[in-house]
């Protein structure tokens, strides 16, 4: 959640007393609020495999953005190639993380689709076990044609005019995104994505729309860079959003529905937040 004062007389941050909540229209007491002044863990996942110039710009921008985080922020660095690999455990040592970022090789296959559910599960586990805020950010140049799995949906029967794959080549991409959205819906930590290599072909546009869908549904955001010059600001602004976000804990009804709608209000503040959650049974 993000809170913006509606007038200059309001404090820039809000506390538990200022916030009220509802779940499916029924009052839900606010149990805890953790905001910009509280501890934060950022899981930064690098998925860079193609253009060296773009990757170098992304890495240097990431180092700068991590260095600008508040002292109470800890950063873990992970790599998405061939499964999710930890390069640096959560730490406030900016030099150690910067070194790990700088030494990352640029090679392999795209890994976002294969690892994002695991990253979400890890972040959610941290969020439920510790009094911290947690967020996941992917910095990626992923190309849908560079995955180990073929998502190009080739025409199955070229002589069959009723073969739907000839009309909907992005069908496999949408199916994969739909499955991931279902899995990620049970996790509470927001997902942020910076795609440093925007692509305008039909399949990659479908893929990038899927990235936007996944990030937005989680309460996070996604940014797409059309040039190298846009990368520093995209990464910096995303990290500022991560540092400014609130984590809100509500007391749920005794028997919540599988899918619940959440409403948050704070007098004098404009709130931006995820309002739909899937409850794990």
C-alpha positions as CSV (number, residue, x, y, z in Angstrom):
1,X,0.0,0.0,0.0
2,X,1.1,3.6,-0.6
3,X,-0.3,6.7,1.3
4,X,-0.2,10.2,0.0
5,X,-1.3,13.1,2.2
6,X,-4.1,15.1,0.6
7,X,-2.8,18.4,2.1
8,X,0.5,19.7,3.4
9,X,-0.8,19.7,7.0
10,X,-0.8,16.0,7.2
11,X,2.3,13.9,8.3
12,X,4.0,12.3,5.4
13,X,3.6,8.9,7.0
14,X,0.5,7.4,8.7
15,X,0.2,5.0,11.7
16,X,-2.2,2.3,12.8
17,X,-4.6,4.7,14.4
18,X,-5.2,6.5,11.1
19,X,-6.1,3.4,9.1
20,X,-9.4,1.5,9.0
21,X,-10.1,-1.7,7.1
22,X,-12.9,-3.9,5.8
23,X,-13.0,-7.4,4.4
24,X,-15.9,-8.2,2.1
25,X,-17.7,-5.1,3.4
26,X,-17.3,-6.1,7.1
27,X,-15.1,-4.2,9.5
28,X,-11.7,-5.8,9.9
29,X,-9.5,-4.4,12.7
30,X,-6.0,-3.2,11.6
31,X,-3.5,-5.3,13.6
32,X,-0.3,-3.8,12.4
33,X,1.1,-1.2,9.9
34,X,4.7,-1.3,8.8
35,X,5.8,1.7,6.7
36,X,8.8,3.5,5.2
37,X,10.5,3.9,8.6
38,X,10.4,0.1,9.3
39,X,12.6,-2.8,8.3
40,X,12.5,-3.9,4.7
41,X,13.8,-6.9,2.8
42,X,14.1,-6.6,-1.0
43,X,14.6,-9.7,-3.1
44,X,16.3,-8.5,-6.2
45,X,16.3,-11.0,-9.0
46,X,18.5,-10.5,-12.0
47,X,17.3,-12.1,-15.3
48,X,19.8,-10.7,-17.8
49,X,20.9,-12.8,-20.7
50,X,21.1,-10.9,-23.9
51,X,22.3,-7.4,-24.8
52,X,25.5,-6.7,-22.9
53,X,25.1,-2.9,-23.1
54,X,21.6,-3.0,-21.7
55,X,22.7,-5.4,-19.0
56,X,25.6,-3.2,-17.9
57,X,23.3,-0.2,-17.7
58,X,20.9,-2.3,-15.6
59,X,23.6,-3.5,-13.3
60,X,25.1,-0.1,-12.7
61,X,21.6,1.4,-12.2
62,X,20.8,-1.4,-9.7
63,X,23.9,-0.7,-7.7
64,X,23.0,3.0,-7.5
65,X,19.4,2.2,-6.5
66,X,20.4,-0.2,-3.8
67,X,22.9,2.3,-2.4
68,X,20.1,4.9,-2.1
69,X,17.9,2.6,0.0
70,X,17.4,3.6,3.7
71,X,19.7,1.9,6.2
72,X,16.9,-0.3,7.6
73,X,16.6,-2.0,4.2
74,X,18.3,-5.4,3.6
75,X,18.8,-6.7,0.0
76,X,19.1,-10.3,-1.2
77,X,20.4,-10.8,-4.7
78,X,19.3,-13.8,-6.8
79,X,19.8,-15.0,-10.3
80,X,17.0,-16.5,-12.4
81,X,19.0,-18.7,-14.8
82,X,18.5,-22.5,-14.5
83,X,16.4,-22.1,-11.4
84,X,16.5,-19.4,-8.7
85,X,20.0,-19.1,-7.2
86,X,21.0,-16.9,-4.3
87,X,24.0,-14.8,-5.0
88,X,23.9,-12.8,-1.7
89,X,21.7,-13.4,1.4
90,X,19.7,-10.5,2.8
91,X,22.2,-8.0,4.0
92,X,22.6,-4.3,4.7
93,X,26.2,-4.5,3.4
94,X,25.8,-2.4,0.2
95,X,29.4,-3.1,-0.9
96,X,28.8,-6.9,-0.8
97,X,25.6,-6.7,-2.9
98,X,27.2,-4.3,-5.3
99,X,30.1,-6.6,-5.9
100,X,27.7,-9.5,-6.5
101,X,25.7,-7.5,-9.0
102,X,28.9,-6.3,-10.8
103,X,30.3,-9.8,-11.1
104,X,27.1,-11.4,-12.5
105,X,27.7,-13.1,-15.9
106,X,25.3,-12.3,-18.7
107,X,24.4,-15.6,-20.3
108,X,21.8,-18.4,-20.4
109,X,18.1,-18.5,-21.0
110,X,15.4,-16.2,-19.8
111,X,14.2,-17.2,-16.3
112,X,11.3,-15.0,-15.2
113,X,8.5,-17.4,-16.0
114,X,10.4,-20.3,-14.4
115,X,11.3,-18.7,-11.1
116,X,8.8,-16.0,-10.2
117,X,6.5,-18.3,-8.3
118,X,9.4,-19.5,-6.2
119,X,10.5,-16.0,-5.5
120,X,6.9,-15.1,-4.5
121,X,6.8,-18.0,-2.1
122,X,10.1,-17.1,-0.5
123,X,9.0,-13.5,0.0
124,X,5.7,-14.5,1.4
125,X,7.4,-16.8,3.9
126,X,9.6,-14.0,5.1
127,X,6.6,-11.7,5.3
128,X,4.6,-14.1,7.5
129,X,7.4,-15.0,9.8
130,X,9.0,-11.6,10.6
131,X,7.8,-8.1,11.4
132,X,9.2,-6.7,8.2
133,X,8.1,-5.4,4.8
134,X,9.1,-7.6,1.9
135,X,9.1,-7.0,-1.9
136,X,10.4,-8.8,-5.0
137,X,11.9,-7.0,-7.9
138,X,12.9,-8.5,-11.2
139,X,15.3,-6.7,-13.4
140,X,15.0,-8.5,-16.7
141,X,15.7,-8.3,-20.4
142,X,13.7,-11.5,-21.0
143,X,12.6,-12.3,-24.6
144,X,9.8,-14.9,-24.9
145,X,11.8,-16.6,-27.7
146,X,14.8,-17.1,-25.3
147,X,13.1,-19.5,-22.9
148,X,14.0,-23.2,-22.7
149,X,10.3,-23.9,-23.2
150,X,8.9,-23.0,-26.6
151,X,6.1,-20.4,-26.2
152,X,5.9,-19.6,-29.9
153,X,2.8,-21.8,-30.3
154,X,3.7,-23.1,-33.8
155,X,1.0,-24.0,-36.2
156,X,0.1,-27.6,-35.5
157,X,-1.6,-28.5,-38.8
158,X,-0.7,-26.1,-41.6
159,X,-3.4,-27.7,-43.9
160,X,-6.2,-27.2,-41.3
161,X,-7.9,-23.9,-41.6
162,X,-9.6,-24.5,-38.3
163,X,-6.3,-24.9,-36.4
164,X,-6.6,-22.1,-33.9
165,X,-2.9,-21.8,-33.3
166,X,-2.6,-20.0,-36.7
167,X,-4.9,-17.3,-35.4
168,X,-3.8,-17.0,-31.8
169,X,0.0,-17.6,-31.7
170,X,0.2,-16.0,-28.3
171,X,-2.1,-18.7,-26.8
172,X,0.7,-20.5,-24.9
173,X,2.0,-17.3,-23.4
174,X,-1.5,-16.3,-22.1
175,X,-2.0,-19.8,-20.7
176,X,1.3,-19.7,-18.8
177,X,0.6,-16.2,-17.4
178,X,-2.9,-17.4,-16.3
179,X,-1.4,-20.3,-14.4
180,X,1.2,-18.1,-12.8
181,X,-1.4,-15.5,-11.8
182,X,-3.4,-18.3,-10.0
183,X,-0.3,-19.4,-8.1
184,X,0.9,-15.9,-7.2
185,X,-2.6,-14.8,-6.0
186,X,-2.1,-16.5,-2.6
187,X,1.1,-14.5,-1.9
188,X,1.0,-11.1,-0.2
189,X,4.4,-9.6,-1.0
190,X,4.3,-7.2,-4.0
191,X,6.1,-8.0,-7.2
192,X,7.9,-5.3,-9.2
193,X,9.4,-5.7,-12.7
194,X,11.7,-3.6,-14.7
195,X,11.9,-4.9,-18.3
196,X,15.0,-3.2,-19.7
197,X,14.4,-4.3,-23.3
198,X,10.9,-3.5,-24.6
199,X,10.0,-5.5,-27.7
200,X,7.2,-4.7,-30.1
201,X,6.6,-8.0,-31.9
202,X,3.3,-9.7,-31.3
203,X,4.5,-12.5,-29.1
204,X,6.6,-10.3,-26.9
205,X,3.8,-7.7,-26.6
206,X,1.6,-10.5,-25.2
207,X,4.4,-11.6,-22.9
208,X,5.0,-8.0,-21.7
209,X,1.3,-7.6,-21.1
210,X,1.5,-10.7,-18.9
211,X,4.3,-9.1,-16.9
212,X,2.2,-6.1,-16.3
213,X,-0.8,-8.3,-15.3
214,X,1.3,-10.2,-12.8
215,X,2.9,-7.2,-11.2
216,X,-0.3,-5.2,-11.0
217,X,-2.3,-8.1,-9.4
218,X,0.3,-8.5,-6.7
219,X,0.1,-4.8,-5.7
220,X,3.4,-4.0,-7.4
221,X,4.2,-2.4,-10.7
222,X,6.1,-2.9,-13.9
223,X,8.1,-0.5,-16.1
224,X,9.3,-1.2,-19.7
225,X,12.3,0.6,-21.1
226,X,12.4,1.4,-24.8
227,X,16.0,2.7,-24.7
228,X,19.1,2.4,-22.6
229,X,18.6,6.0,-21.4
230,X,15.4,5.0,-19.6
231,X,16.9,2.3,-17.5
232,X,18.4,4.3,-14.6
233,X,15.2,6.2,-13.9
234,X,13.0,3.1,-14.2
235,X,15.1,1.2,-11.7
236,X,15.6,4.1,-9.3
237,X,11.9,5.0,-9.3
238,X,10.9,1.4,-8.7
239,X,13.2,1.2,-5.7
240,X,11.8,4.4,-4.4
241,X,8.3,2.9,-4.6
242,X,9.5,-0.2,-2.8
243,X,11.0,1.8,0.0
244,X,7.8,3.9,0.4
245,X,5.3,1.0,0.5
246,X,3.3,0.0,3.6
247,X,2.5,-3.5,4.8
248,X,-0.9,-3.7,6.5
249,X,-2.1,-6.7,8.6
250,X,-5.8,-7.0,9.1
251,X,-7.8,-9.4,11.3
252,X,-9.7,-11.7,9.0
253,X,-13.3,-12.8,9.6
254,X,-13.7,-16.2,11.3
255,X,-14.6,-17.9,8.0
256,X,-13.3,-15.9,5.1
257,X,-14.2,-16.6,1.5
258,X,-11.5,-18.1,-0.7
259,X,-11.3,-14.8,-2.5
260,X,-11.7,-11.6,-0.4
261,X,-12.1,-8.0,-1.2
262,X,-10.2,-5.5,1.0
263,X,-11.0,-1.9,1.6
264,X,-8.7,0.5,3.3
265,X,-9.3,4.1,4.4
266,X,-7.3,6.8,6.1
267,X,-8.7,10.3,6.8
268,X,-6.7,12.8,4.9
269,X,-4.7,10.4,2.8
270,X,-5.1,9.0,-0.7
271,X,-4.4,5.3,-0.6
272,X,-3.2,3.0,-3.4
273,X,-3.3,-0.7,-2.6
274,X,-4.1,-4.2,-3.7
275,X,-7.7,-5.0,-2.9
276,X,-8.1,-8.7,-3.9
277,X,-6.6,-11.6,-2.1
278,X,-6.8,-15.3,-2.3
279,X,-6.8,-17.1,1.1
280,X,-4.8,-20.2,1.4
281,X,-6.7,-23.1,3.0
